[in-house]
């Protein structure tokens, strides 16, 4: 690390705002120019002196979903903290020189007041501030605490370790501590949010001290997954799957339009015919027809959830989840030995985690041996949906085609495939392993198009392949 | 009442004066909406007062509320405008032969023959209005695309008349229950407001505002119980409106404390699913204790 400061860039808040936009973009928040313009417009309307108001105004214009909002909070904190620190380092400002009140000595030589800090009183004050949720008191006390505890020994130099050590020494816990005297505010436990906030402030102050000592900013790093704390934890990025599936919908909606007969099912649009008839004095000479809207594709998805595909099942479920988000008319099934319809689970729940829990809990997959029985699955599936299959329906199977030595019943599968317009198989195994062991994908491949698919990139390839004209 | 508010605090007080207690960001975004003339996309779980916010804004700004309730299959003719062709036909037949075609044509495509639907009403209104587009997530993406012209330029193009531009800028609120992801294009045109369930203190204030006669103690306990219920994994968590309903019910019953028996008898006000009822009775009812409860003391439950 060269002791070189980052380029300050053009001065002024406009430049900072644009940099903030850049920082947000690098974290995957879609910030367009129009959003930035809105942010500027919004800032003209609010008082500059209130940080909360400014942050809310920026959030309302820049972050357009709960996830974005969470990322925004993190980036905002970090960005302006770094910007302020960078400016301070450039200008050579030290906290000690300003000479704040007791405990303001943050770093360097201990101020004369330091030794007089009454530790128990400090503990109590901090606990009180946490209970009240008093932000500015927390900030002041955090500095005091660092002065009192952090420098007793030597700081470990690792911010996270120091934060935890100070917290432990202060005896701050969210659980009730019944052995403390009744008047101690820590007795009933402290609010978790305030505790987290306090830790954050401690961390900030420690980092600030570090920056002051070394006179340079630590390298900025992108937020990691833990920072973002996305509520859903599939291996693949859920949002990416959703994006790909949205494309899939468009592809499927337009498929096979040219194959349909002209004006086969044209309905006369009375309203428009009457309107057109005005030109001929009310005599309906020119018949108008209802425009033929592309019909929504109907989708049937079968998803293997047996043990042999465990590693891929999270991905499969997120694909299913995304499909349900995009398609209104679809039915989905999960299977191991038998099939079980889970359409209503997805319709009821939007949250991915809730869905996967619901499926593992009460999807009611008849799971006697835990081994997939494709033959049985096909015949049950045929019985369940044969009446609804038609040439515009699409069947997608997510599975590894490992039959565990049972009869693959490719004839039944062929029957299903012939009833449906298109049939696809997404196999989570690398193509190299296909047809080895008990994998029988080859017999199914005669009736459908099979794709290797266990990442979002491959899912994208699959969607691209859909644009190929139908061969039926 | 104020024509356009000049500060965030003014909006907050104004909304409070008409019976809506806004959170910090709600007041701010509402203020920005009136100042910038941008539509606001309000998202959040059902029953946190998204629709109510629009109504309160209309009351506070003293504007008419124009509401477009969205549903699957909603189309232009129901949302924008439609020609009243029956009336047009009658017009033609009444005039019969002696009128020139040009004159008739000019006549029958006048505003007189236009059936205004909510969006058109909001745009064409001489007085500024508050336009509420409710549950936008229920419509198709195609409808969203159609909204773009209305939301960014506040104008509607009618082929026979040309574009109709707004005479005044309406305050537009779109609400969504987040049942589907809205398109980027729509989001880009809006300010974003995420409404969540309020904190205990906030909700207590709301309940007290609507049922001032209920004792403070009962109201606090009620709100704490509602929060406990929301923590559970329910099909439909109780909304703010339901807490108010419950408070009113308790007031009618003259309750001075909430114990297990009373809770079981009245919980159907806040819990509306059979399976939910079982869960709630089991998990919350027991905690309240049979007698005059000593203390609920669980905020972090």
Interface residues (C-beta under 8 A of the other chain):
Chain A: X30 X32 X34 X35 X38 X41 X42 X45 X46 X47 X52 X53 X56 X57 X59 X60 X61 X63 X64 X65 X66 X69 X174 X189 X191 X192 X242 X271 X274 X275 X278 X281 X282 X325 X328 X348 X350 X354
Chain B: X7 X8 X24 X25 X28 X29 X31 X32 X35 X36 X38 X41 X43 X72 X77 X83 X85 X88 X89 X92 X93 X108 X178 X179 X180 X181 X184 X187 X188 X189 X190 X191 X192 X193 X194 X233 X235 X299 X300
